[in-house]
Amino acid sequence: MKRLMQSRKKIAQLAYPFITDGVTVLTVDMSRVVLEILTKAHDNMKKFHVLVTVSEPDKKGLMMLKALRDKGIQATQILDCSIGFVMERVDFVLVGAGGVVTNGGLINKIGTYLQP
């Protein structure tokens, strides 16, 4: 468990500099690693906005939305079906990985398409 926590912190340390002032980030579902990255950016005074999908059918995105808001991070809930509508406003997408496969591919919630 300690190694897992250290890994999250290391990933956040490497990833948060990519979040710059004024960007809009899209995220899908609840990811502790993504939450750690966004928290690290917020703690380093970055000003950004997060769009969070509801993530049907289990609505885990609502957990992410609450966690972000509890940390003082600006976040807006969007419906899963509205991703195409908001993409022109999105600067980048952050998603967690339920698993990583040997070819470098990621396993994530259905509807997340990642191209290697």
Rosetta blueprint (number, residue, H / E / L):
1 M L
2 K H
3 R H
4 L H
5 M H
6 Q H
7 S H
8 R H
9 K H
10 K H
11 I H
12 A H
13 Q H
14 L H
15 A H
16 Y H
17 P H
18 F H
19 I L
20 T L
21 D L
22 G L
23 V L
24 T E
25 V E
26 L E
27 T E
28 V L
29 D L
30 M L
31 S L
32 R H
33 V H
34 V H
35 L H
36 E H
37 I H
38 L H
39 T H
40 K H
41 A H
42 H H
43 D H
44 N L
45 M L
46 K L
47 K L
48 F L
49 H E
50 V E
51 L E
52 V E
53 T E
54 V L
55 S L
56 E L
57 P L
58 D L
59 K L
60 K H
61 G H
62 L H
63 M H
64 M H
65 L H
66 K H
67 A H
68 L H
69 R H
70 D H
71 K L
72 G L
73 I L
74 Q L
75 A E
76 T E
77 Q E
78 I E
79 L L
80 D H
81 C H
82 S H
83 I H
84 G H
85 F H
86 V H
87 M H
88 E H
89 R H
90 V L
91 D L
92 F E
93 V E
94 L E
95 V L
96 G L
97 A L
98 G L
99 G E
100 V E
101 V L
102 T L
103 N L
104 G L
105 G L
106 L E
107 I E
108 N L
109 K L
110 I L
111 G L
112 T L
113 Y L
114 L L
115 Q L
116 P L
